[in-house]
């Protein structure tokens, strides 16, 4: 072996390390990239005043289109994607991601969950980006991206796919 030749295992290790770094960079960019994508195509909409919110009492608004009903709620515990001084104000679509059942009357505020769904009992954790706790759904609830400007809460985008209201397309 010459002085400038490296053993094959050294080359393989360098290749694997470089590949690992690329995977980590791709994963980091995937975490950042959706934030930009969430805002594309949705005009900001004022949905509530922070000072008017009451703990566990939902308010409803349509976004990003008329008919797409969402629920805004102050949970009382820090939440993923939350805004406000306690990071506890969040908003989600009120359609189950399994078959699109309406969930607007299924808030269990004391437990920070939405559900169970009237069709197949799916329940979603609102403090953790709307992830499925139990039931048939396999996708989290679409979360409304919120911004706070003084006392005004604005919807500025959606994170996740909104279940379509089929009655608008028939």
C-alpha positions as CSV (number, residue, x, y, z in Angstrom):
1,X,0.0,0.0,0.0
2,X,1.3,3.5,-0.9
3,X,1.4,6.3,1.6
4,X,-1.4,8.2,-0.2
5,X,-3.7,5.2,-0.4
6,X,-6.3,4.9,2.3
7,X,-7.9,1.6,3.4
8,X,-11.3,0.9,2.0
9,X,-12.9,1.0,5.5
10,X,-11.7,4.6,5.8
11,X,-13.3,5.6,2.6
12,X,-16.5,3.8,3.5
13,X,-16.6,5.6,6.9
14,X,-16.1,9.0,5.3
15,X,-18.9,8.2,2.9
16,X,-21.3,7.2,5.7
17,X,-20.4,10.2,7.8
18,X,-21.0,12.5,4.8
19,X,-24.3,10.8,4.1
20,X,-25.4,11.2,7.7
21,X,-24.6,14.9,7.6
22,X,-26.7,15.3,4.4
23,X,-29.7,13.4,6.0
24,X,-29.5,15.7,9.1
25,X,-29.4,18.8,6.9
26,X,-32.4,17.6,4.9
27,X,-34.3,16.9,8.1
28,X,-33.4,20.3,9.5
29,X,-34.6,22.0,6.3
30,X,-37.8,20.0,6.3
31,X,-38.6,21.4,9.8
32,X,-38.0,24.9,8.6
33,X,-39.4,24.7,5.0
34,X,-43.1,23.9,6.0
35,X,-43.3,27.1,7.9
36,X,-42.8,29.1,4.7
37,X,-45.1,26.8,2.8
38,X,-47.9,27.2,5.3
39,X,-48.2,30.9,4.5
40,X,-48.4,30.6,0.7
41,X,-51.8,31.5,-0.8
42,X,-53.7,32.3,2.4
43,X,-54.5,35.9,3.2
44,X,-54.2,36.8,6.9
45,X,-57.6,37.0,8.7
46,X,-58.3,38.7,12.0
47,X,-60.1,36.0,14.1
48,X,-60.3,37.2,17.7
49,X,-59.0,39.5,20.4
50,X,-56.7,37.9,22.9
51,X,-58.2,39.9,25.8
52,X,-61.7,38.5,24.9
53,X,-60.8,34.8,25.1
54,X,-62.0,32.8,28.1
55,X,-60.3,29.6,29.2
56,X,-61.7,26.5,27.5
57,X,-64.4,28.5,25.6
58,X,-64.0,28.0,21.9
59,X,-64.7,30.5,19.2
60,X,-65.3,29.6,15.6
61,X,-64.2,31.1,12.3
62,X,-64.0,30.1,8.6
63,X,-60.5,29.9,7.1
64,X,-58.8,29.7,4.6
65,X,-62.0,29.5,2.6
66,X,-65.7,30.1,3.4
67,X,-67.1,26.9,4.8
68,X,-63.8,25.7,6.3
69,X,-64.8,25.9,10.0
70,X,-62.0,26.2,12.6
71,X,-62.0,26.4,16.4
72,X,-59.8,28.9,18.4
73,X,-59.4,28.1,22.1
74,X,-57.3,29.1,25.1
75,X,-56.2,25.8,26.6
76,X,-54.6,27.0,29.8
77,X,-51.5,24.9,29.2
78,X,-48.6,25.5,26.8
79,X,-49.3,24.0,23.4
80,X,-47.4,23.3,20.2
81,X,-48.0,26.2,17.8
82,X,-49.6,28.2,20.6
83,X,-49.5,32.0,20.9
84,X,-50.0,34.5,23.7
85,X,-48.1,35.0,27.0
86,X,-48.7,31.4,28.1
87,X,-48.3,30.0,24.5
88,X,-51.8,28.4,25.1
89,X,-54.0,29.8,22.3
90,X,-54.4,27.5,19.4
91,X,-56.7,26.9,16.5
92,X,-57.6,23.8,14.5
93,X,-59.9,22.6,11.8
94,X,-63.1,21.1,13.1
95,X,-63.2,18.3,10.6
96,X,-61.9,14.9,11.6
97,X,-59.1,13.7,9.3
98,X,-60.5,10.2,9.0
99,X,-63.8,10.8,7.2
100,X,-64.5,14.5,7.7
101,X,-67.0,14.4,10.5
102,X,-67.8,17.7,12.2
103,X,-66.1,18.0,15.6
104,X,-67.2,21.5,16.7
105,X,-69.2,20.2,19.7
106,X,-66.5,17.7,20.8
107,X,-64.1,19.9,22.8
108,X,-63.1,18.5,26.1
109,X,-61.4,21.7,27.3
110,X,-60.3,20.3,30.7
111,X,-58.2,17.6,29.0
112,X,-57.1,19.8,26.0
113,X,-58.6,17.3,23.5
114,X,-61.0,17.4,20.6
115,X,-63.1,14.3,20.3
116,X,-64.2,11.7,20.3
117,X,-65.4,11.9,16.7
118,X,-69.0,10.9,16.3
119,X,-68.2,8.4,13.5
120,X,-65.3,6.4,14.7
121,X,-64.2,7.9,18.1
122,X,-61.0,9.5,17.0
123,X,-59.7,12.0,19.6
124,X,-57.0,14.6,19.0
125,X,-54.5,16.2,21.5
126,X,-54.8,20.0,21.0
127,X,-51.7,20.7,23.2
128,X,-49.5,18.6,20.8
129,X,-50.3,20.0,17.4
130,X,-53.6,18.0,17.1
131,X,-52.0,14.6,17.1
132,X,-54.2,11.5,17.2
133,X,-54.6,10.0,20.7
134,X,-57.0,7.2,19.7
135,X,-59.3,6.2,16.9
136,X,-59.2,5.5,13.2
137,X,-57.7,8.7,11.9
138,X,-54.0,8.5,10.9
139,X,-53.3,12.2,10.4
140,X,-53.2,15.1,12.9
141,X,-55.9,17.8,12.8
142,X,-54.9,20.6,10.5
143,X,-53.6,23.4,12.7
144,X,-54.2,27.1,11.9
145,X,-51.0,29.1,12.0
146,X,-51.7,32.1,14.2
147,X,-49.9,35.4,14.8
148,X,-50.5,37.9,17.5
149,X,-50.3,41.6,16.7
150,X,-51.0,43.5,20.0
151,X,-54.3,42.2,21.1
152,X,-55.4,40.9,17.6
153,X,-55.1,37.3,16.7
154,X,-54.7,36.6,13.0
155,X,-54.9,33.3,11.1
156,X,-52.0,33.4,8.6
157,X,-51.8,29.9,7.2
158,X,-52.7,26.2,7.6
159,X,-50.4,23.3,8.7
160,X,-51.8,20.1,7.3
161,X,-54.4,19.1,4.8
162,X,-57.9,20.3,5.4
163,X,-60.6,17.7,4.8
164,X,-62.8,19.0,2.0
165,X,-66.4,20.0,2.5
166,X,-67.9,17.7,-0.1
167,X,-71.2,19.6,-0.1
168,X,-69.5,22.5,-1.9
169,X,-68.3,20.3,-4.7
170,X,-71.5,18.4,-5.5
